[in-house]
């Protein structure tokens, strides 16, 4: 094994046997979000009626999350059967070791000690090895396809791309585009239709008639950023105000992207252009973006440093806000009633009496005492 690793310039590690336990691998596989939670479309269609607003949607998600753990795990095993045989011990052992390896790779930055539950596995795809070119590390280094350089600071372990083919070609505007380009260079396609489709796309976007339009497309792609990651945070209920703003901005740029793509000339034979036109639904994007924009009070959210909902969106929430905003008046009235029970010889303490409110605990009387 060591000689084979040296021949192909790959890294070979001997992992401890405790990482290759079938039951452990099966549990890690079923704990992934793509199996543990139902798809968003299925969760919406399973309800008797569609949610009227964001609060109905969150209540429906809470009902699903409050499902019996045994039933939830059984459903996850049914979904996982589409990808692997859960009764195959060698496969489950290998999957468990692979997931542990991915967690170790991402633990330093993205996962933040969340373990398997924080591993952002958005899907499983079949990779046909006979459709891609196998290139070893020596060939990549000799051709200078990639070139990692150490960071200028001696206190940083990060690397940056040096003078390489990837660095020259990398004009991407999103992290997903950068990762896709890197994958294309690591595993070049051998599929003739795929290669011809990429040639047609390069010819289209580099045409003199489409240079200005191509620059506008790159600008709008920059507004999308890492949209799947943002949607993951919003779906899990952990989205911040910045994530919501990024999502609304992405819907806006997606609409402009489709309009800009329509301005391209000679696009009838370019599959990627036709795919963009089919996928980007302007009406749906405008409805979603305007709906979020009309729901969130951006100015109040900025001041409160949390996501705040506008008035007249949800009557129940408006009533709770009214009660919360008038809480100081209510506590003053409670303090007056409590002061009536103070003995006459202790009346001087009535002026110092105040009632405090602690969320999830309740109210508590307190005396304001000055400096001794």
Buried (B, 14 or more C-beta within 10 A) or exposed (E): EEEEEEEEEEEEEEEEEEBBBBEBBBBBBBBBBBBBBBEEEEBBEEEEEEBEEBBBBEEBBEEBEEEEEEEBBEBBBEBBEEBBEBEEBEBBBBBBBBBBEBBEEBBEEEBEEEBBEBBBEEEEEEEEEEEBEEBEEEEBEEEBBBBEEEEEEEEEEEEEBEEBBBBEEBEBBBEBBBEEBBEBBBBBBBEEEBEEBBEBBEEBBEBEEBEEBBEBBBBBBEBBBBBEBBBBBBBEEEBBBEBBBBBBBBBBBBBBBBEBBEEBEEBEEBBBBEEBEEEBBBEEBBEBBEBBBEBBBBEBBEEEEEBBBBEEBBEEBBEEBEEEEEEEEBBEEBBEEBBEEEEEEEEEBBEEBBBEBEEEEEBEEEEEEEEE
